[in-house]
Amino acid sequence: MYKRIRSLREDADMTQAQIAKILNCSQRVYSNYERGDLDIPTEILIGLAKIHRVTTDYILELSDEKQSDKK
């Protein structure tokens, strides 16, 4: 999961500081999420899914589908 959020951020050409600002946390805390040093809280997980327009299942590596088939 941690490599996946880093990959999503890099694919979006965003810095950790930019993502952290959107999520209303510090760059240091966000860096800890990417490294797996801190568990990602539910609200941050949902925020990341919204930022990157992917499902939470994709971030959690429960699915390789970025978008849900549900409408």
Beta strands, then each sheet from edge to edge (+ up, - down):
end
